[in-house]
Structures are given as C-alpha cells and as structure tokens.
Amino acid sequence: MLNSKQRAFLRGQANTIDTILYVGKSGVIDTVIAQAEDALRVREIIKGKALEAAPVSSREAAEMIAEKTGSEVVQVIGRCFVLYKRNGENPVVSDKLPKSKKK
C-alpha cells in the first residue's frame, strides 16, 4: 500500500512518461491485461488511457487492471490513469520511492 508521499512521487514520475496502454471498445480484455503485466514488469509505472469508445470509465478500467495484475492505482485524471507495481528483481522506480514510516 502506498502512502501519500509515495503516491505524490509516483504522480511526478508519471508526468514524464508516455501513455502506452489503451483500453478500447473491447474493454479490459486478456490482451490488455497481458500488455499491462509485461509493461509493469519492465517499467514498474505505466500510464494508460480509456478511449471514448471503451465500455468502462477510466477509473473502472484502472481498478480492473490493477486487481488482475496485482498493481496499485496511483491516479486517475479524466480518461488517463497511472498504475504502479514494484519489481523486486530489477527495480526501476522502487529504489527511489520515499520510505514509508512504520510506527
């Protein structure tokens, strides 16, 4: 689970990346999930978009993909969304994340 500082850091990182995942008129299908898993494994953070023809909203698409890939929804703005999943073997963004405070 991400805390607010980590979420803010990831939102900042997402500003500079391109949208690589699109949910079209077929909705969240297996190929979209497979693309998301592959991209998350390599990049840890991805930006997606639910097109106007999509049968689901961007929030619904982000939550469905996050649930099926084991990732977390960082933010949803308009039709765009950002997902994050930590890669323990080859961290790209994880090692730069602010540490969470444990009480």
C-alpha positions as CSV (number, residue, x, y, z in Angstrom):
1,M,0.0,0.0,0.0
2,L,1.3,3.4,-1.0
3,N,1.4,6.3,1.4
4,S,0.6,9.9,0.2
5,K,4.3,10.9,-0.2
6,Q,5.0,7.8,-2.3
7,R,1.8,8.4,-4.4
8,A,2.9,12.1,-4.9
9,F,6.4,10.9,-6.0
10,L,4.9,8.4,-8.5
11,R,2.5,11.1,-9.9
12,G,5.5,13.3,-10.6
13,Q,7.3,10.4,-12.3
14,A,4.2,9.7,-14.4
15,N,4.3,13.3,-15.8
16,T,7.3,12.5,-18.0
17,I,6.2,9.1,-19.3
18,D,4.1,8.4,-22.4
19,T,0.8,6.6,-22.5
20,I,1.4,3.0,-23.5
21,L,-1.7,1.2,-22.6
22,Y,-5.1,1.8,-24.2
23,V,-8.5,0.3,-23.3
24,G,-10.7,0.4,-26.4
25,K,-14.2,-0.7,-27.4
26,S,-13.5,-4.3,-26.4
27,G,-12.9,-3.2,-22.8
28,V,-10.4,-4.8,-20.4
29,I,-9.6,-8.0,-22.2
30,D,-6.9,-10.5,-21.7
31,T,-4.5,-8.9,-24.2
32,V,-4.8,-5.6,-22.3
33,I,-4.0,-7.4,-19.0
34,A,-1.0,-9.2,-20.6
35,Q,0.3,-5.9,-22.0
36,A,-0.1,-4.2,-18.6
37,E,1.7,-7.1,-16.8
38,D,4.6,-7.0,-19.3
39,A,5.0,-3.2,-19.1
40,L,4.8,-3.2,-15.3
41,R,7.5,-5.9,-15.0
42,V,9.8,-3.7,-17.1
43,R,8.9,-0.2,-16.1
44,E,7.1,-0.5,-12.7
45,I,5.0,2.5,-13.5
46,I,2.7,2.9,-16.6
47,K,0.2,5.4,-17.9
48,G,-2.9,4.1,-19.6
49,K,-6.0,5.6,-21.2
50,A,-9.6,4.5,-21.6
51,L,-10.7,5.7,-25.1
52,E,-14.1,7.2,-25.6
53,A,-15.4,4.0,-27.2
54,A,-14.5,2.0,-24.1
55,P,-17.5,0.4,-22.3
56,V,-15.9,1.3,-18.9
57,S,-14.7,4.5,-17.4
58,S,-11.0,5.1,-16.8
59,R,-11.5,4.6,-13.0
60,E,-13.2,1.2,-13.7
61,A,-10.5,0.2,-16.2
62,A,-7.7,1.2,-13.8
63,E,-9.2,-0.8,-10.9
64,M,-9.9,-3.9,-13.1
65,I,-6.3,-3.9,-14.5
66,A,-4.8,-3.2,-11.0
67,E,-6.8,-6.1,-9.5
68,K,-5.8,-8.6,-12.2
69,T,-2.1,-7.6,-12.3
70,G,-1.6,-7.1,-8.6
71,S,-0.7,-3.4,-9.1
72,E,-1.9,-0.2,-7.5
73,V,-3.8,2.7,-9.0
74,V,-1.7,5.8,-8.4
75,Q,-4.0,8.3,-10.0
76,V,-6.9,8.8,-12.4
77,I,-7.5,12.0,-14.2
78,G,-10.1,12.3,-17.0
79,R,-9.5,9.3,-19.3
80,C,-5.9,8.7,-18.2
81,F,-4.7,6.6,-15.3
82,V,-1.4,5.6,-13.8
83,L,-0.5,2.1,-12.3
84,Y,2.4,1.0,-10.2
85,K,3.8,-2.4,-9.3
86,R,7.1,-3.0,-7.5
87,N,9.6,-5.2,-9.3
88,G,11.7,-6.9,-6.6
89,E,14.2,-8.4,-9.0
90,N,15.0,-5.3,-11.2
91,P,13.7,-2.1,-9.6
92,V,13.5,0.9,-11.8
93,V,11.4,3.3,-9.7
94,S,11.1,1.4,-6.4
95,D,14.6,2.2,-5.2
96,K,13.8,6.0,-5.5
97,L,10.5,5.9,-3.6
98,P,10.3,7.8,-0.3
99,K,10.4,5.3,2.6
100,S,7.2,4.6,4.4
101,K,7.2,5.4,8.1
102,K,6.5,2.4,10.4
103,K,5.2,3.1,13.9
